[in-house]
């Protein structure tokens, strides 16, 4: 068996971004002050993330390999089956990483307990370090108990596909109407002109999907480990050739939602990562269904 590798995933802090933009700390402080903000708050969040990263680096088992990757580089980073992923940051960063994984266990680490919701980043830096020590003694497979969270996959008819932990969005790249024909699992079909549609997992049911469900009377949504997806069409427009009757539903295991593109182009992206997207042109078919690779989130 190959030696495990700990891969720490994080994103640049607001302080680092400010220094990149303004060159000096003084200029960054002036910029924040003119907007009623204090650099002390920004510095504090930066320091807590740096401390969490230092704690993890110190806890890497001596016999393990080790690597780090920033969010912006995830799509170009080569992951291997023996990797253990440590995501340090907000819940959304776990979702960003999930689409690139294939069964690797993920430890979600909250550098600011009490600030983030902690739905996916469930561990403090200290608790995560203890998990790594236990895993080193008995092997990751034996010691890292995981919950398998449902994912969603969108696939184009040319073989391209992407997955999301929260949801996938299909729509126009701007604020123009998306035109397509939607085919439900039961065979019903309807042409739409809308603001696009989302297909959400139970993990995503607490976010974007929740706001849509609330507007429609509080639909019952799946749980994070349920083998079901909820889908909603956003702002469907009635016209002589487009309808508004087929605008929401549930996808079970083995079922799929079909979208035939009737615009010049529609985009497909997952978990809000618009830069990492698929583009479907007129006449292309998009199929959305349960993902085959659940996220293994360490309990």
N, C-alpha and C positions, 0 to 999 in steps of 0.2 A: 504493500500500500504506500502511495506517495506521501511525502511529508506534508502535513497541513500548512496552509499559508493564511495568515490573517491579513485581510484587505480592509483597511480603514477608509471609509468614504465620508467626505465632508465637503462643505462649500466655503468659499471665501466669505469672510466676515464683512459687515458693513464698514468697519474701520479700514480694512484693506482696500475695499472698493473706493472709499473716499480718498485715501492717500494716492491711489492710482490716478484719480481724476484731478485732484487738487495739488499733488506733488509734495506738499508739506503739511505737517500737523496743524500749524498755525492757520493756514488757508482753509483746511478742513473745519477747524473750530469756528472760524469766522463764518463759513458757509452755514453751519448748523445754527449758530447764534442768530443769524438774520432770519431764520425760520422758527425761532422760538424753541430750539432744542439745545441740549447740552452734550458736549463731547464725552463727559464723564459716563453717561448712560451707554453710549456706543462703546467706550473703552471697557466698561464693565462686562458687556456681553462678549466682547472680543477676548477678554482675559479668561472668562469662564470656559469658552470653547478651547482656547489654547491649553488651559489646565486639564480639561477632559482628554484632549489628545495626548498630552504628556503622560497622563495616568495610564492610558491604554498602551502607549509605546513601552512604558516600563513594565507592563504586565504580559507582554508577548512571551510565551514559553520559549525557553532557550533553544529547544530543538525545532521550533517552527520557523518557517520563512515569513516574510513580512513585506507589505507594500501599502502604498497610499494612493488615492486617486480623488481628484476634485470632481464635483458634479458635472462641470462643463466637459470633462474628458471621459465620462462614463461610456459613451458610445464607441470610443476608440480603445478602450482598455480591454485586454484579453483576460477573461476570467477562466478558471480551471475547475474541474469537478471537486477537487480537494480543498477549495477555498472556504474559509469561514469569513463572513462579511460583517464588519462592525460599522454601522451607520451612526455617525455622531451629528446630531442637529435636530431639526424639527421633523414632525410626522411626514410631511410632504417629501422629505429627502429619501425616506424609505420607499415611498411610492415611485420616486424617480429612478431608484436603483432596481426596483423589482422587475422591470421590463427586460433587463439584461441578464437576469439570473435563470438558472436551470437546476433548481433543487438545492442550491447551497444554503446552509442555515444562515439566518440574518439576526444579529443582535442589535436592536434599536436602542440607542443610548442618548439620553436627554442631558445636555450639558447645563440646562437651566431648569431643574425640577420645580414645578409650580407655575412656570411660565407657559410651557407648551401643554397641549391637551394630553399628550402622552398615550395616545391610542396605539401608536406603532413604536414609539421610542419609550419602552417600558422600563428601562434599566438606568440606574445612576451609573456614573463612571466607576465608582467603587464596586458596585454589584457586578458590572460587566467584567472587571478585572478578576473577581472571584470566579465567575463563570469560566473564564479562560484558563485559570489555574486548575479547576476541576476537569475541564476538557482535556488538558494536557496529561493529567494523571490516568484517565481511563479511555481517552479517545473521543473525538467530537461526536461520533454517531451514538455513543453510549450515554454521554453526559448532557448533550444539548437537546433537551426536550422541546419539540416544536409544535406550534399550531399551524395547520395548513390553511392559508387564506386564499379564497377563490380569486382567480384573475379572469380577465376578459380579453379575447383575441379578435382582431379584425383582419381579414385576409382579402386581398385583391385577386382577381381572376388571372393575373399574370404571375402569381406565386408570392408576391411581397406580402408581408404581414407584420403586425406589431401588437404588443400586449399592454395592458394597463392593470394596475392594482385597484385603482379607484373607478375609473371609467375610460371609455374611448368616446371621442367626439367626432362626428361626421358633419361637415358643413362647408360653407364658403370661407375662403381665407380672410375675407373682409366682412363688412356688415351687409353685404348684398344677400338676397334670398338664395337659398340652396334649392335646386330643383332635382327631383329624383322620383323614382317609383319604389315604394316600400312593399315588401312581401313578408307577411307574418308567417309563423310556423304552421298555422292551419291552412295556409294557401290563399288567404285573403290578400288582395293587393289594392293599393291606392296611390295615385300620383299626388305629390306634395310640392308646395312652395312654402318653405319655412326658414326659421333661423337655425336649422340643423337639428340633429338629434343626438342624444347621449344614451349609452348603454352602460349601466353601472353595476358594480359588484356590491356585496354587503358592506365592504370596507368603505366604498365611496358613498354609501347610503347615508352617511352622516354629513356629507358635504354638499356639492353641487346638486346631486340628485335629491337630497332632502328638501332643498328650497323649492324645487319643482313639485315634488310630491305634496308638500304643504299647501301650495297654491291650488292643488287639485283635490283638496279635501282630506289630506293626510293619508295617502295610500300606504298600505302595509308593505314595508320593504324587506328584502332578505337580510340575514345576518352575515358576518364576515366569512364564516366557514360553510354557509349554505351553498348547495350546488344550483343556485338560481341567479339570474340577472334581471334587473328591472330596466326597461327602456322607455324613453319619453321623447316625443317630437316637440320641439320648441316653437311656439307661435306659428302654428300651421295657418295658412291663408286660404280661405274659401274662394273659389273662382269657378267659372264654367268647366275648367279642366282639372282643377286640383281640389282635394277633399280635406275634411277635418274629422273624419270618423275613426280613423285608424291611427291613433296618436300615442298609445301607451300599452304596455303589456309586460309579461314575464317570459323569460327564456329559461327552460329547464335543460337538464343534461341531455345531449343529443339533439336539441332543437337549435335552429339558427334563424337569424333575421337577415333578409336579403335586401340590398339597396342597389338599384340600377341608376347610374348617374345620368341626369338629363340637363346638366350644366356643362359649360366648357371645362371646368375643373372643380372638384371638391377636394378638401383636405381631410385627412384622418390622422388624429394624434391622440396620445394617451396621457392622462394625469397632468394635463396642462403644459406638456413639453412641446410647444408649437414648432420649435426649431428641428425637432426630430420627428418628422411626419411623413406620411405617404400622400401622394397626389394621384387622384383618379380622374380620368378624362371622360368625355361624353361616351356613354354606352358601356362603360366598364361596370363590372359586377363587384360589389363588396359584400362579404359574408361576415356576420358577427355572431360569435358563440362563446360558450364557456372556454376559458383557457385550459390548455393541457398541462401547464406548469404552474401549480399553486406556489405562493410565496411561503416558505418555511420560516416562520417568525419564531424565534426562541422565546419560550414562555417565561 
